[in-house]
Amino acid sequence: MIGSLLRRVRFWLSGWFRPAPPARYALAYVDSDELPSVIPDRTVVVAREAGELWSAGLICPCGCGRRIELMLLPKVKPRWDIRESQNERPTLWPSIWANDGCRSHFWLRDGMVEWCKD
Ligand SMILES: [Zn+2]
């Protein structure tokens, strides 16, 4: 009786402490030719000027806290494309690869992080 109650409490606690599923990235724009010094967590901030998208910034989804900046201008290399889905979630391509530090490699599709297994 007590045992089953404890099991139930433990089951409930394990659910409580289970890591939350990764939150989806939101999309925000700033009218500037540069990204803000602080980028909110789980947000892709896009710098645009006169309708032209310059760059996108986000905080690495692995939790390392690094700032990732991606160029969106058509004539630079490397560059990324960004698309806004109907529910205002960002999709970026190609995949994003941190070539130092945490070495995260992931896709961002409709605000969801899809990790690449390297
Ligand atoms: Zn990272």
Residues whose N, C-alpha, C, O or C-beta is under 5 A from the ligand:
A	BS01	ZN	C60 C62 G63 C64 C102 S104
